Amino acid sequence: MSEKETIPADREIETEESPTLAVAVKSNFRGCLQVLEIAWIGTFQSWLLIVGGLLSGPLFDLGYNTAMIFVGSFVSVFGMMMLSLAKQYYAIFLSQGVCMGLGFGLLYVPGVALVSRSFQQKRAVALGVATSGAPAGGIVYTIMFNQLIDRLGFPWTVRAIAFVMFALFMTGAVLLLGPEIKTVKAESTQRRSLIDMRAFKDLPFWSFVFANFFLYLGYITPYYYIPTYAQTRLGSSRTMGSNVLMISQAASILGRVFLTIFAHYCGSMMAWIFCGILSGVLCITWISADTVARFILFGAFYGGISGALVPLPPSVFAHVCPDPKSIGTWLGMAQSLSSFATLLGPPIAGALASIGSHGSEDLNFLGIQLFSGTVMLFGAFQLFGLWYLLYTVRGKKGLF
C-alpha cells in the first residue's frame, strides 16, 4: 500500500497553532493535489512557526520586537493573499506553508515573550489567555470559509480571511506594544548570536527540550485524525467530523484559561505535569470512543486538557533560563529543537495507520492512539526530572 493511501481523500486538516485552510485548498484544487501533499503544507507551516524562534529569539533580546511584529504580520497576510491567486501545488506550498510559516515564526516568540515578561505573578494565566486566540481563530476562520465559499468563491473567501487577519494583527500589535509604535533597540549594544552555546551545557535546558519534544510529538497528532476517525470508523458525515474538531478547539480555549488559573495557584510545573499525563491517558481512552457521543466527549476533554500544553512551557521556561537577558534566545533554541516533533508526529502516525489496513477506509487507529498516548506520557514523566534539576541546579523551590 502506498503512502498516499493512508489518508482518506475527503479528510479535513488543521494544525493547533493556526488554521491551515488545507480543506479549502483541497476543495478548490481537488484534481491537482494529493491529500498527503496537503498535509505537508500544514506540518511545514507549523514547523516554521516554532523553528522561527532561532531568528526571532535573538532579535527579541536585541529589542526588535516592534519590527518583528509588523514584518511578521505583513508576511502572514501577504502569504494568505498569494494563496488566493495560487493554482499549482508549488505556489500553494510557498504561499501557505513557507510564507505564512515564516510570518507566524516572527510573531510567535515576541508574542509569547512580551506577555511572559510583562506578568510576574500571573504569567501562566496571561499566557493561557493570549494563546487561546489560536483555537479561536481555528473556529472563526472555519466558519467564515464555510459561509462564504458558495457566495464569493475560493479566491475572495481567502482574501476576506486575509483582511480579518490584518485587522486582528494590527489590534494585537497596538495592545502588545503600547502607545509607542516604533522600533526600540535594547539598551545593551552587545551582539547576540542565533545560538547561545551556554544552553547546550545546561542540563535543565535539555530536560525541558526532551520533555517538550515528546509532548509535542503526541499532542498534535489526534487533531489530524479527528475528522477522519468520525467519518471512517463511526460512519458520520464530513460536517460532523469538522464539528467535533471545532468542539475540541472551543474546549481548548476554556482549558487554556482555566488550567492556567489552576497553574497560578498550584504552580506552572504541577499544571504542566498534570495536563501532560491526563492528555496521554485521554489518547489511550480514545480507543473506547465507539459512538459519536463518546467521540464528542473525547474531543472536548482532549481539547480542553491538551490545549494548556501550549502556554504552560513558556511560563516554566522563565525558571529554566538563568539569564533573563537571554530568555528570548534560549526559548527560541528550545522551541526550535522541540519543533521537529511537529514534522515527525503526523508521518509516524500515518505509517502506523497503514499497518494492517487495506485502504483509506480501513485505517489502523489503534496504532495512532497508542503512539500518541505513550509518547505524551513519556514526555510528562520526564517533567519530574526537569523539576528535580530546577530544584537542585537552579535552587528553585516548590513547583513554581
N, C-alpha and C positions, 0 to 999 in steps of 0.2 A: 504494500500500500504506500502511495506517495505521500510526501509531507503535506501537500496541498489538500489532501482528502481528510485531514484530521479535524477540519472545522467546517460546519455547515455553511452553505452559500448565503443563507439569509441571516447570518449571525450579526448582532449589533455589538460594537466595541466601544468602550470608553475607558480612559485612564482615570486614576483618582485625582491627580493634580490638576487636570483640566480636560474638558470635553474635547475629543479628537475629531468629531464630525466624520468619523470613518463611515458611519451608516449613511450619512448624506452623500459622501463621495461615492460610496458603492451604488447608491440608488441612481446617481447621475451618470456613472461610468460603468454600468454593470457589464457591458460587453468587453471592456478592455482591461479590467482589473481582476486579479485573483484575491480571495479573502486573506490569504496568508500575507500577501504583499501589503494589504491594507493594515493588517495587524502590525507590521514592521514600522509603518508610519507612526502609529501611536506609541509604540515602545521606544522608538528612536527619539521622538519628541520628549517623552518622559525622562529618558536618559540625559539628553542635552539640558533639560531643565535643572537637573541636580548637578551634573558634572560641570555645568557652567560656573559653579561655585569656585572652581580653581582660578577663574579670572575675576569674578565679581567679589570674592572674599578679600584679596589684597587691595582691590580698588576701593572697597568699602573702608578698609583700615586707613587708606590714604585720604578719605573724605570725599570721594567722588560719588556719593550716594545719589545726589540730585541728578547728575549726568546719567548715571545708570538707569534710574527710574524713567527718565524721559526717553532715552535711547531705547531701552527695553520695551517701553510702551509703543513707540513708533514702529520698531521692527516687528512686534507681535501683530499690530493692526495691519501693517504692510503685508505680512505673510497671509493674513486672512483675506485681504483684498485680492492678492495674487491667486489665492485658491479659487476665487470666483471666476477667474479667467483660464484656469488650468484645464486642459483637455487630454493630457497624456500623463502617464504614471510618474515620469521623472519630474514633471512640473508640480504635480501634487505633492510628491515627496519633498521637493525643495521648498515649496511654499509652506506646507503644514508641518512636515517633520523637521526640516532644518531651520528655516527662517523663524517660525514661531517657537521652536525649541530654544534657539539662541536668545530670542527676546524674553521668553519666560526665565531662562537661566540668568539673565541680567537683573531680573526683577526679584528672584527668589531670595537670595541672601540679603539684599538691602531691606526687603520687606520683613523678613524674619528678624534680622539683627537689629533694626531700628526699634521694633516693638520690644524685643528682648532687652535692649539697652535702656529703654525708657521706663521699664517696670522692674522694680526690685522685689517688692513684697508679693505682688500678684502676677508674676511673669507668666506662669503656666496658664492662668485664666486669660490673660491678654492674648497669648499665642493661640489659645483654643478659639477665641472669638475671631481673631484675624484669619486663621486658616480655614474657618468654616465657610469662607467665601468660595473655596474650590468646589465642594459638593453642591453649594447653592447655585454656582454657575452651571454645573452639570445639569441641574434641573431646569433652570431658566432657558439655557440655550437649546436643550432638547425640546422643550415646549414651543419655543419660538420656531424652530425648524419644522416641527410637525404642523403648526398652524399656518405657516407662511409658504411652504413649499408648493402647494397646489395653487395658491393665489399669485405668487410672484415668480415662481420658477427657481431653479437652483442658484444661478448667479446672484440675483438680487436678494435672495434669502440669506446667502452668505455675507453679502455686503451689509445687510441690515444688522446681522450679528456683529460685524466688524464695527459699525457705528456705535452700537451699545457697548462693545469692549472699549472703544476710545473714550466714551463718556465716563465709564467706570474707572478706567486707568487715570484720567485726569482728576477725578474726585479723590481717588486714593492717594495721588501724588500730593494734592493740597493738604489732605489730612495727615499724611506722614511727615511732610517736610515743613509744615507750618507756614507762617507768613513770608519767610524769605525763600523765594523760588530762584535760587542761583547756585552755581557750583561752589562748594565750600571745600577747601583743601584742609587736610589735617594740620594741626599745629606743628607736628614733627615733620622735618624735612628728610628724615631717614628713608632711603629707598627700601622698598619691600619686594621680595620675590614672590612668584606664584606659589612656591613651596617653602615652608619653614622646616628645615631639617631637624629641628629640635623635636618636632612631633613624632618622627619616626623612632626616636629613642625613648618615647614616653609610653609606659605600659597602660595607663588609663585611656590614652588616646586609641591604642589598638584594641583594647577591650570594647570601647564604645563602637568602633568601626565594625568589628566582627559581630557584635550583638545586633547592631542596626542592619547589617547586611542580611543576616538570616531572617530577621523580622520582615524586611522588605521583600525578600525572596518569596515568602509565602503570602504576604499581605495583599499584593496587587492581583494575584492570580484568580481568586474567586470572582472578582469584578469582570474579568474577561469571559467567564463561563456561566454567569448567572442567566443571561438570556438564552444561551444555548441549552442549558440544563432544563429550563422551563419548557422549551419547545420540543426537544428530542426525547427527554426522559419522562416528562409529565404530560406531554401532548397539548400544551396550552398554545395560544396564539402568539405571534411575534409581539403584538401590542402588550399582552400580559407579561411577557418576558421583559420588555422595556419598562413596564410599570414596576415590576419587582426591583429592577435596578434603580429606578428613581426613588422608590421607598427606601432602599438601602442608603442612597445618598442623603435623603431627607433625615433619616435616623443618624447619619454621620454628623450632620450639623448639630443635633441635640447632644450627641455623645461628646463631641469636641468641647462643647461649652460646659456641660455638667461634670464630665470626668476631669476637666482641668480645674473646676471649682473643688472637686474632691482632692485633686493634687495640691491645691493651695493649703488645705487643712492637714492632709496626711503626708504630703511630700511628693515631689515630681517623680522621684525614683520608685517609690512604692506604687504610684499610679501607673507608671510605665511597665513595671513588672506585672501588675495585676492585669492590665489590658493585653499584654503580650501572651500571658498564659491563657486567659479566657478566650482570646481570639483563636489561638491554636486549638483549644478544646472545641470551640464552635465549628471550626473547619472539619473536625472529625465527626461531630454530631450531624453535620450536613448529610452524612450517609443515610440517616434515618428520615430525611425530608422526602417522603414518597408521595405526598399530596401537595396541591397548590397552596393550601392553607399553611401547612408546616413549612413549605419553602419560603413563603412570605415572612413567616416568623423568623426563620433563619436569616433571611436577607436583612430584616430590620435589626435584629440583635447584632449580627456581624457588622453591619454598617455603623451602628451606634458605638460598639466597643472598639472596633479596629480603627475607627476614624481618629481616635485620640493618639494613635501611634505616630501621627504626623506632627502635632505641636509639642508633644512631650520631649522628644530627644533634644531639640534646641534649648529647652528650658533646663535640662540636665547638663548640657554641654558647657554652660556657663561655669560649672564646677569642675569640668574636665580640663579646660584650658587654664594654665597657671598665669598667663599674661593677658590681662584684659585688653591691651592694645593690639594683640594679635588674634583676637577671638574670631574676626572675620576670615582671616587666612586659615586658621585651624579648622573652623567649621566648614569652610569650602572644601578643604582637603578631605575631611572626614565624610562629608556628604557625597563627594565625588567618588571616593572609594566604595562607599555603600551603594552608589547608584548602579553599579554593574549588576546588581540583583534585579533591577527592572528590565535589563536586557536578557538575563538568563532565565528568570522565572517563567514567563509565558512559553518560550520554546521548550523548556524542560517539561512543562505541563502538557504541551502539545504532543511531545514524544510519548509521554505516559498515557495520554488519551488514546493513542493509536494501538496500544498493546491489547491484543485480543479482540479488536474491533474489526468490522468488515465494511466500514464506510462511515460517512459523516453522520449518519443517523444512528450509529451504534457505538458511540464513544465510551471509553472506559473512564467514567468519572471517579471510580474508586481510587485509582492512582492519583488523580488530581487532588482529591480530598485528603488522602493520607499524606501526600507530599506537602501540601500547604500547611496542614496541621502540625506535622512533625518538625519541619524547619522552623516554624514560628515558636513552637515550644522550646526547641533547642536554643534559639536566639534569646527567648525570655529567660531561660535559666542561666544563660551567660551573663545576664544583667546582675545576678547575685555576685559574680566575680568582679564586675565593674564597681558595684557598691563597696566590696571589700577593699579594692585598690584605692578608691577615693578616700576610704576611711583610714587606711594605713599610710598611703603615699602622700595624699593631699591634706590629711588631718581633718577631713570633713566628718562631722558627727551627725548622727541621725540619718534620715532618708531624704533630706533637702526639701 
